[in-house]
Amino acid sequence: MPKDRIGKLASALLFALLPSCNTPEGVAKFSSSAVVTLKAGDSLFDDMKASCLRDAQTFEPFGAFAVSDPNPAACDDIGKQAEGLKAASNLVSGYFTALREVASIGTSQVGDDAKSQAARATAEARLSAARQTALESVAGFLVRAAESGYRQRYLADDIGKVHNDIKAVLDGLGEAVGVVYLQQLQDEEQKTAARYKEFLLQHPGSADTILALDARWQADRANFAARQRAARSFQAALAAMAKGNEDLTAHARRVKAQDLSGLLAPYAAQLDALAPAIQKAFF
């Protein structure tokens, strides 16, 4: 079964619980915005290793004309961590895909994929033990949703149980970007500035050199600022996803579909505004 079929099945079951004969567009819109924003965050995780490599390059002297880029073992470790974080993000994206898409029941192959995503994230993302447990819970939810058919009474309980796990994983992703990655960028920025200053000390009195290096530094500085804004935007987006999902869980059974749409619309709008800001830093 294609990867998104588990999401379609879970969505069909969730929407069957809502007090409306029609699929609530607000739920689909909020969930779709969450999926798009999570995908945009992959660029930030990919840049974790790239930042480490750029940092290593600051130790290369100007004019060295190296034929290969330095790749310290530490950068490989950071790259593995980033892949683990992406796996965790993909798992949460699968949850929101489940809320977004309505489809018929099919045979399940995706449950195994959810487990493998959780296993990779647990092994590599360096999340806390509690967040690793949350990852396993989310994976278990997706597997159960694929295997249980239209057993609505069980799914209703599962949605209530898993929303705290979704929040825990989103908080972990936000910390990785808003703390770990931001610190990387700050370190890289400081070392880049120090490299330019060192070069000027070695080549004093050249106005052309000063102007050329200043232009390069301003360009570098703009790139650092853009990536830092993207990281903060992604962290804010993850918090909005968690709050929107919390409201969805709390109100799905108690309000009409049109009222649920109004409840979730501000979160969807916030995500739609933040996603382009994240992507802009890398394109």
Wavefront OBJ file of the C-alpha trace (Angstrom):
o trace
v 0.000 0.000 0.000
v 1.393 3.475 -0.853
v 2.883 5.424 1.994
v 0.020 7.863 2.416
v -2.715 5.223 2.606
v -2.289 4.921 6.344
v -2.960 8.633 6.584
v -6.048 8.314 4.423
v -7.433 5.531 6.561
v -6.853 7.314 9.836
v -8.439 10.430 8.369
v -11.533 8.531 7.307
v -11.899 7.189 10.821
v -11.352 10.534 12.509
v -13.789 12.395 10.299
v -16.394 9.704 10.949
v -16.267 10.797 14.579
v -16.953 14.445 13.845
v -20.541 15.696 14.207
v -21.088 16.345 10.516
v -21.930 14.299 7.441
v -19.382 16.271 5.451
v -15.608 16.315 5.756
v -14.747 19.513 7.702
v -12.679 21.643 5.399
v -11.017 23.403 8.299
v -9.435 20.186 9.543
v -8.166 19.364 6.049
v -6.793 22.882 5.596
v -5.012 22.989 8.941
v -3.545 19.525 8.439
v -2.455 20.304 4.887
v -0.710 23.469 6.071
v 1.049 21.446 8.769
v 2.316 18.895 6.242
v 3.651 21.619 3.923
v 5.378 23.424 6.794
v 6.974 20.255 8.140
v 8.360 19.551 4.679
v 9.796 23.070 4.519
v 11.640 22.321 7.746
v 13.701 19.629 6.018
v 15.887 22.408 4.610
v 16.795 23.466 8.142
v 17.718 19.933 9.162
v 19.780 19.495 5.999
v 21.609 22.728 6.775
v 22.746 21.383 10.136
v 25.451 19.307 8.454
v 26.032 21.991 5.821
v 26.662 24.540 8.569
v 29.174 22.192 10.183
v 31.007 21.844 6.865
v 31.009 25.595 6.287
v 32.338 26.037 9.810
v 35.183 23.612 9.015
v 36.009 25.631 5.911
v 36.670 28.710 8.027
v 39.877 27.017 9.168
v 41.109 26.808 5.560
v 43.439 29.699 4.706
v 42.450 32.089 1.928
v 44.121 31.085 -1.300
v 44.539 27.428 -0.317
v 42.530 26.370 -3.394
v 41.661 22.994 -1.863
v 40.276 20.472 -4.345
v 37.967 18.875 -1.761
v 35.941 20.208 1.115
v 36.823 19.237 4.696
v 34.407 16.737 6.230
v 35.212 16.164 9.900
v 33.713 13.157 11.636
v 31.718 15.575 13.781
v 29.883 16.742 10.666
v 28.955 13.168 9.800
v 27.538 12.799 13.313
v 25.521 15.963 12.913
v 24.319 14.721 9.545
v 23.039 11.509 11.152
v 21.275 13.515 13.824
v 19.651 15.671 11.149
v 18.428 12.569 9.307
v 16.947 11.302 12.564
v 15.171 14.610 13.093
v 13.800 14.441 9.566
v 12.509 10.935 10.296
v 10.728 12.266 13.386
v 9.292 15.119 11.332
v 8.116 12.684 8.661
v 6.366 10.607 11.288
v 4.449 13.649 12.548
v 3.724 14.584 8.944
v 2.169 11.137 8.539
v -0.121 11.909 11.465
v -1.261 15.185 9.913
v -1.656 13.475 6.565
v -3.971 11.069 8.379
v -6.118 14.002 9.415
v -6.095 15.503 5.953
v -6.933 12.764 3.545
v -10.024 10.614 3.354
v -9.687 7.287 1.569
v -10.970 3.742 1.501
v -9.479 0.864 3.452
v -6.672 -1.143 1.876
v -4.065 -3.650 2.981
v -1.411 -2.121 5.209
v 2.256 -1.889 4.391
v 2.752 1.539 5.920
v 2.620 0.438 9.523
v 6.052 -1.092 9.131
v 7.310 2.157 7.618
v 6.011 4.127 10.578
v 7.891 1.834 12.924
v 11.107 2.165 10.911
v 10.796 5.958 10.895
v 10.363 5.919 14.666
v 13.317 3.550 15.071
v 15.579 5.803 13.015
v 14.472 8.910 14.841
v 14.954 7.207 18.194
v 18.446 6.042 17.266
v 19.738 9.215 15.617
v 17.725 12.341 16.481
v 19.134 12.647 20.039
v 15.761 13.467 21.517
v 15.078 12.926 25.192
v 13.903 9.545 26.449
v 10.377 10.887 26.936
v 10.277 12.159 23.368
v 11.600 8.872 22.052
v 8.727 7.155 23.826
v 6.360 9.675 22.219
v 7.742 8.783 18.779
v 7.015 5.128 19.388
v 3.494 6.016 20.499
v 2.816 8.004 17.328
v 4.104 5.136 15.212
v 1.872 2.750 17.135
v -1.116 4.997 16.493
v -0.490 4.942 12.748
v -0.101 1.173 12.731
v -3.315 0.663 14.711
v -5.183 3.053 12.438
v -4.144 1.010 9.412
v -4.978 -2.344 10.935
v -8.171 -1.709 12.901
v -10.661 -0.903 10.132
v -13.637 1.236 11.056
v -13.389 0.507 14.780
v -14.303 4.052 15.672
v -14.692 3.537 19.407
v -11.012 2.575 19.678
v -9.734 5.280 17.365
v -11.463 8.011 19.361
v -9.547 6.959 22.442
v -6.279 6.725 20.503
v -6.561 10.266 19.153
v -7.008 11.571 22.664
v -4.033 9.601 23.898
v -1.613 10.460 21.099
v -2.023 14.235 20.940
v 0.342 14.728 23.897
v 2.897 12.566 22.093
v 2.538 14.695 18.968
v 3.202 17.776 21.087
v 6.243 16.146 22.685
v 7.783 15.345 19.299
v 6.987 18.806 17.935
v 8.597 20.372 21.005
v 11.694 18.209 20.449
v 11.941 19.297 16.824
v 11.510 22.910 17.864
v 14.311 22.606 20.391
v 16.631 21.015 17.832
v 16.101 23.895 15.420
v 15.613 26.745 17.866
v 18.528 25.841 20.135
v 20.981 23.378 18.546
v 20.834 24.672 14.976
v 20.718 28.326 16.003
v 23.823 27.811 18.135
v 25.561 26.249 15.139
v 24.739 29.279 13.022
v 25.983 31.673 15.694
v 29.260 29.779 16.017
v 29.691 29.686 12.252
v 28.968 33.408 11.969
v 31.551 34.295 14.628
v 34.242 32.120 13.050
v 33.536 33.553 9.614
v 33.936 37.083 10.962
v 37.159 36.104 12.745
v 38.526 34.645 9.515
v 37.939 37.881 7.613
v 39.540 39.921 10.396
v 42.584 37.651 10.415
v 42.990 38.067 6.676
v 42.875 41.846 6.997
v 45.554 41.756 9.666
v 47.745 39.817 7.253
v 47.058 42.295 4.420
v 46.937 45.767 6.003
v 46.512 49.012 4.159
v 44.695 47.718 1.078
v 41.477 49.647 0.494
v 40.407 47.315 -2.326
v 40.870 44.290 -0.079
v 38.879 45.898 2.697
v 36.016 46.775 0.345
v 35.977 43.302 -1.214
v 35.965 41.531 2.136
v 33.327 43.880 3.506
v 31.052 43.067 0.566
v 31.559 39.340 1.128
v 30.921 39.721 4.842
v 27.680 41.618 4.274
v 26.478 38.847 1.959
v 27.437 36.175 4.483
v 25.788 38.108 7.266
v 22.539 38.357 5.292
v 22.592 34.589 4.761
v 23.132 33.943 8.447
v 20.277 36.281 9.352
v 17.941 34.601 6.850
v 18.684 31.145 8.236
v 18.243 32.347 11.812
v 14.850 33.846 10.915
v 13.883 30.610 9.202
v 14.791 28.602 12.302
v 12.705 30.861 14.540
v 9.815 30.749 12.077
v 9.906 26.961 12.017
v 9.989 26.806 15.795
v 6.938 29.097 15.929
v 5.195 26.964 13.307
v 5.768 23.789 15.311
v 4.236 25.456 18.371
v 1.214 26.479 16.287
v 0.800 22.900 15.052
v 0.857 21.592 18.608
v -1.706 24.121 19.804
v -3.964 23.568 16.801
v -3.823 19.820 17.259
v -4.620 20.254 20.945
v -7.703 22.331 20.115
v -8.749 19.816 17.466
v -8.524 16.967 19.957
v -10.430 18.877 22.623
v -13.282 20.053 20.390
v -13.669 17.471 17.604
v -16.638 15.791 19.243
v -18.296 18.838 20.759
v -18.636 21.420 17.988
v -20.108 21.497 14.522
v -17.833 21.118 11.526
v -18.169 24.785 10.526
v -17.286 25.883 14.055
v -14.292 23.539 14.067
v -13.163 25.160 10.842
v -13.297 28.563 12.487
v -11.324 27.246 15.430
v -8.507 25.907 13.254
v -8.415 28.649 10.616
v -6.046 30.954 12.580
v -3.530 28.132 12.975
v -3.680 27.307 9.269
v -3.196 30.990 8.410
v -0.200 31.214 10.731
v 1.413 28.160 9.152
v 0.728 29.466 5.650
v 2.505 32.703 6.556
v 5.491 30.998 8.177
v 6.211 28.300 5.565
v 7.365 30.758 2.844
v 9.623 32.503 5.375
v 11.285 29.173 6.089
v 11.725 28.280 2.431
v 12.971 31.752 1.458
v 16.241 31.287 3.338
v 17.267 28.398 1.114
v 15.952 29.290 -2.343
l 1 2 3 4 5 6 7 8 9 10 11 12 13 14 15 16 17 18 19 20 21 22 23 24 25 26 27 28 29 30 31 32 33 34 35 36 37 38 39 40 41 42 43 44 45 46 47 48 49 50 51 52 53 54 55 56 57 58 59 60 61 62 63 64 65 66 67 68 69 70 71 72 73 74 75 76 77 78 79 80 81 82 83 84 85 86 87 88 89 90 91 92 93 94 95 96 97 98 99 100 101 102 103 104 105 106 107 108 109 110 111 112 113 114 115 116 117 118 119 120 121 122 123 124 125 126 127 128 129 130 131 132 133 134 135 136 137 138 139 140 141 142 143 144 145 146 147 148 149 150 151 152 153 154 155 156 157 158 159 160 161 162 163 164 165 166 167 168 169 170 171 172 173 174 175 176 177 178 179 180 181 182 183 184 185 186 187 188 189 190 191 192 193 194 195 196 197 198 199 200 201 202 203 204 205 206 207 208 209 210 211 212 213 214 215 216 217 218 219 220 221 222 223 224 225 226 227 228 229 230 231 232 233 234 235 236 237 238 239 240 241 242 243 244 245 246 247 248 249 250 251 252 253 254 255 256 257 258 259 260 261 262 263 264 265 266 267 268 269 270 271 272 273 274 275 276 277 278 279 280 281 282 283
